[in-house]
Amino acid sequence: MGISYKLDNFEGPLDLLLHLIDKNKVNIYDIPIATITEQYLDYVNHMETEDLNIVSEFLVMAATLIDIKARMLLPREINEEGEEEDPRAELVARLLEYKYYKYMSQELKDRELGADRLLYKEPSIPAEVAKYEPPVDLDRLLDGLTLAKLQEIFRAVMKRGTDRVDPIRSRFGNIRKESVSLEDKIKTVMDYAREHRKFSFRGLLEQQPDRTLVVVTFLALLELMKIGKIRLTQEHLFDDMLIETLEPEGEDEELDLTGLEEDSDGLKGEEIDG
């Protein structure tokens, strides 16, 4: 008498075979191929799906079962090791592999469902607490420190400083800036005034590359104002001053610098060291 059973939808032919093996309570390593094939074909005959891809998968498995059933009726083949080959061996291996992955997918699904019940909360530690650092225990930090160890550390630090010194560059001397002549600067400023005629006091000083040249340029402007070569005008307090040459355009007279007063600034004909 056959065993009655009810079949539902299955994910594939291997899933159906595992269901039939469980229903018949048979050993997967010793499948009663005739009984399982008969039940499998009965399910395929009653399939209601119209999807040819699904139907073809079940039909291929049906053909495989019929082939195995036919080979079971024939004498067993002997392999190279002298053992009889079981026609069901390949099917059993596929069923075991499918069963393994099926159980693994179920385990992952259970973990996903369990993860839905987990809540995560961002840390809400106050900033002053997060920045807190425990005080340093000096007794523990200096534990075992002796004068000999201090001297050894000092020597190591000094040695590292010595090792950083380049033996070649350490013999180089200091580079000193070239001295600036006030007379030369007066001539340079006057040439600039003759070229631009009217220009900004601040703009002229901003063109100087260092502080020394700014000072010398300022002194040169004072001397040129004193000998009547330029004039400075300012409309409002703290505004930028405008410098304008008083020489007629096209007349480049030789500057007479013999009137520079040495007692006021001590810079006549001398050089300012930068």
C-alpha positions as CSV (number, residue, x, y, z in Angstrom):
1,M,0.0,0.0,0.0
2,G,1.4,3.4,-1.0
3,I,2.0,6.2,1.4
4,S,-0.3,9.1,1.0
5,Y,1.2,12.6,1.0
6,K,0.4,16.2,0.1
7,L,2.8,18.1,-2.1
8,D,3.2,21.9,-2.0
9,N,5.3,24.2,-4.2
10,F,9.0,23.5,-4.2
11,E,12.0,25.6,-5.1
12,G,13.3,23.0,-7.5
13,P,13.6,19.3,-8.2
14,L,16.2,18.7,-5.5
15,D,13.9,20.3,-3.0
16,L,11.1,18.0,-4.0
17,L,13.4,14.9,-3.7
18,L,14.4,15.9,-0.2
19,H,10.7,16.3,0.7
20,L,10.0,12.8,-0.6
21,I,12.9,11.3,1.2
22,D,11.7,12.9,4.5
23,K,8.1,11.8,3.9
24,N,9.1,8.2,3.3
25,K,11.6,8.3,6.2
26,V,14.3,6.6,4.2
27,N,18.1,6.9,4.4
28,I,19.5,9.4,1.9
29,Y,22.5,7.1,1.3
30,D,20.1,4.2,0.4
31,I,17.3,5.8,-1.6
32,P,14.6,3.4,-2.8
33,I,14.8,4.7,-6.3
34,A,11.7,3.0,-7.6
35,T,9.4,4.4,-5.0
36,I,10.9,7.9,-5.1
37,T,10.8,8.0,-8.9
38,E,7.1,6.9,-8.9
39,Q,6.1,9.6,-6.4
40,Y,8.2,12.2,-8.2
41,L,6.6,11.5,-11.6
42,D,3.2,11.7,-10.0
43,Y,4.0,15.2,-8.8
44,V,5.4,16.3,-12.2
45,N,2.2,15.0,-13.9
46,H,0.1,17.2,-11.6
47,M,2.2,20.4,-11.9
48,E,0.0,23.4,-12.6
49,T,2.7,25.9,-13.6
50,E,3.1,27.1,-17.2
51,D,6.6,28.3,-16.8
52,L,8.7,26.2,-19.2
53,N,11.9,26.9,-17.4
54,I,10.6,25.4,-14.2
55,V,8.9,22.5,-15.9
56,S,12.1,21.7,-17.8
57,E,14.1,21.5,-14.6
58,F,11.7,18.9,-13.1
59,L,11.6,17.0,-16.4
60,V,15.4,16.7,-16.5
61,M,15.4,15.3,-13.0
62,A,12.6,12.9,-13.9
63,A,14.8,11.6,-16.8
64,T,17.7,11.3,-14.4
65,L,15.7,9.2,-11.9
66,I,14.4,7.0,-14.7
67,D,18.0,6.5,-15.9
68,I,19.2,5.6,-12.4
69,K,16.2,3.2,-12.0
70,A,17.2,1.5,-15.3
71,R,20.9,1.2,-14.2
72,M,19.8,-0.3,-10.9
73,L,18.3,-3.2,-12.8
74,L,21.5,-3.9,-14.7
75,P,24.6,-5.6,-13.2
76,R,26.7,-3.1,-11.2
77,E,29.8,-1.7,-12.9
78,I,33.2,-2.2,-11.3
79,N,35.5,0.9,-10.9
80,E,39.3,1.0,-11.1
81,E,39.6,0.1,-7.4
82,G,37.6,-3.0,-7.8
83,E,34.5,-1.7,-6.0
84,E,30.9,-1.7,-7.4
85,E,29.7,1.7,-8.5
86,D,26.3,2.8,-7.1
87,P,24.2,4.6,-9.8
88,R,22.7,6.7,-7.0
89,A,26.0,8.1,-5.8
90,E,26.1,11.2,-7.9
91,L,22.4,12.1,-7.0
92,V,23.1,11.5,-3.3
93,A,26.1,13.9,-3.5
94,R,23.9,16.6,-5.1
95,L,21.2,16.1,-2.5
96,L,23.6,16.4,0.4
97,E,25.2,19.6,-1.1
98,Y,21.7,21.1,-1.7
99,K,20.6,20.2,1.8
100,Y,23.7,21.8,3.3
101,Y,23.1,25.1,1.5
102,K,19.4,25.0,2.3
103,Y,20.1,24.7,6.0
104,M,22.7,27.5,5.8
105,S,20.2,29.8,4.1
106,Q,17.7,29.0,6.8
107,E,20.3,29.8,9.5
108,L,21.1,33.2,7.8
109,K,17.3,34.0,7.6
110,D,16.9,33.3,11.3
111,R,19.8,35.6,12.1
112,E,18.3,38.3,9.9
113,L,15.0,38.0,11.7
114,G,16.7,38.1,15.1
115,A,18.7,41.2,14.1
116,D,15.4,43.1,13.7
117,R,15.0,42.9,17.4
118,L,18.3,44.6,18.1
119,L,18.5,48.3,18.8
120,Y,21.5,50.5,18.4
121,K,22.1,53.8,20.3
122,E,24.7,56.3,19.4
123,P,27.0,57.2,22.4
124,S,25.9,60.3,24.2
125,I,28.9,60.9,26.4
126,P,29.3,64.6,27.3
127,A,32.3,66.3,25.6
128,E,34.0,67.2,28.8
129,V,33.8,63.6,29.9
130,A,35.1,62.3,26.6
131,K,38.1,64.6,26.8
132,Y,38.9,63.6,30.3
133,E,42.4,62.0,30.7
134,P,43.4,60.4,34.0
135,P,46.2,62.3,35.8
136,V,49.7,60.9,35.4
137,D,51.0,59.0,38.3
138,L,54.5,60.4,38.6
139,D,55.6,57.8,41.1
140,R,54.7,55.1,38.6
141,L,56.1,57.0,35.6
142,L,59.5,57.6,37.3
143,D,59.6,54.2,39.0
144,G,63.1,52.7,38.6
145,L,64.6,55.9,37.2
146,T,68.1,56.4,38.4
147,L,70.8,59.0,37.8
148,A,72.7,56.6,35.6
149,K,69.6,56.1,33.4
150,L,69.0,59.9,33.2
151,Q,72.6,60.3,32.1
152,E,72.2,57.6,29.5
153,I,69.0,59.2,28.1
154,F,70.8,62.6,28.0
155,R,73.7,61.1,26.0
156,A,71.3,59.5,23.6
157,V,69.4,62.8,23.0
158,M,72.7,64.7,22.5
159,K,73.9,62.0,20.1
160,R,70.8,62.3,18.0
161,G,71.3,66.0,17.8
162,T,74.9,65.5,16.7
163,D,73.9,63.0,14.1
164,R,71.5,65.5,12.5
165,V,74.3,67.9,11.9
166,D,75.4,67.9,8.3
167,P,79.2,67.7,8.3
168,I,79.4,69.7,5.1
169,R,76.8,72.4,5.7
170,S,77.8,72.9,9.3
171,R,81.0,74.5,8.0
172,F,79.1,77.1,5.9
173,G,79.2,80.7,7.2
174,N,76.3,83.1,7.6
175,I,75.0,84.8,4.5
176,R,74.8,88.6,5.1
177,K,72.7,90.9,3.0
178,E,74.3,93.4,0.8
179,S,74.4,96.9,2.3
180,V,72.0,99.5,1.0
181,S,73.3,102.9,-0.1
182,L,71.0,105.9,0.7
183,E,72.4,107.9,-2.2
184,D,71.7,104.9,-4.6
185,K,68.2,104.6,-3.2
186,I,67.5,108.3,-3.7
187,K,68.5,108.0,-7.4
188,T,66.4,104.9,-7.8
189,V,63.3,106.5,-6.3
190,M,63.8,109.6,-8.4
191,D,64.0,107.5,-11.5
192,Y,60.8,105.8,-10.5
193,A,59.1,109.2,-9.9
194,R,60.2,110.5,-13.3
195,E,58.7,107.4,-15.0
196,H,55.4,107.3,-13.1
197,R,55.0,111.1,-12.4
198,K,52.4,110.4,-9.7
199,F,52.2,107.3,-7.6
200,S,51.1,105.9,-4.2
201,F,53.3,106.2,-1.2
202,R,52.1,102.9,0.3
203,G,52.4,101.1,-3.1
204,L,56.1,102.2,-3.3
205,L,56.9,100.9,0.1
206,E,55.0,97.6,-0.5
207,Q,57.3,96.9,-3.4
208,Q,60.3,96.7,-1.1
209,P,61.4,93.1,-0.4
210,D,62.4,93.6,3.3
211,R,62.2,96.0,6.2
212,T,65.6,97.5,5.7
213,L,64.7,98.7,2.2
214,V,61.4,100.1,3.4
215,V,63.3,102.3,5.9
216,V,65.9,103.4,3.3
217,T,63.1,104.1,0.8
218,F,61.3,106.3,3.3
219,L,64.5,108.2,4.1
220,A,65.1,108.7,0.3
221,L,61.6,110.2,0.0
222,L,62.3,112.6,2.8
223,E,65.5,113.8,1.2
224,L,63.8,114.2,-2.2
225,M,61.1,116.3,-0.6
226,K,63.8,118.4,1.2
227,I,65.6,119.2,-2.1
228,G,62.3,120.0,-3.8
229,K,62.1,117.1,-6.2
230,I,58.8,115.6,-5.1
231,R,55.8,116.5,-3.0
232,L,53.4,114.4,-0.9
233,T,49.6,115.1,-0.7
234,Q,47.0,113.5,1.5
235,E,43.2,114.4,1.3
236,H,42.1,112.8,4.5
237,L,43.7,111.7,7.8
238,F,45.1,108.1,7.6
239,D,44.5,108.0,3.8
240,D,47.2,106.9,1.5
241,M,49.6,109.7,0.4
242,L,50.2,110.5,-3.2
243,I,53.7,111.3,-4.4
244,E,54.2,113.6,-7.4
245,T,57.4,114.7,-9.1
246,L,58.0,118.5,-9.4
247,E,60.4,118.2,-12.3
248,P,59.0,119.2,-15.7
249,E,58.4,116.2,-17.8
250,G,61.3,115.4,-20.0
251,E,63.9,117.3,-17.9
252,D,66.1,114.8,-16.1
253,E,68.5,116.9,-14.2
254,E,71.4,115.4,-12.3
255,L,70.6,115.2,-8.6
256,D,72.7,117.4,-6.3
257,L,73.1,115.4,-3.1
258,T,75.9,117.5,-1.7
259,G,73.4,119.0,0.7
260,L,72.6,115.8,2.6
261,E,73.0,116.6,6.3
262,E,75.1,114.0,8.1
263,D,74.3,115.4,11.6
264,S,70.6,114.6,11.2
265,D,70.6,111.0,10.1
266,G,74.3,110.0,9.7
267,L,73.5,108.4,6.3
268,K,75.2,110.7,3.8
269,G,77.3,108.6,1.4
270,E,77.2,105.7,3.9
271,E,75.7,102.3,3.6
272,I,73.0,100.7,5.8
273,D,73.8,97.1,6.6
274,G,70.8,94.8,6.2
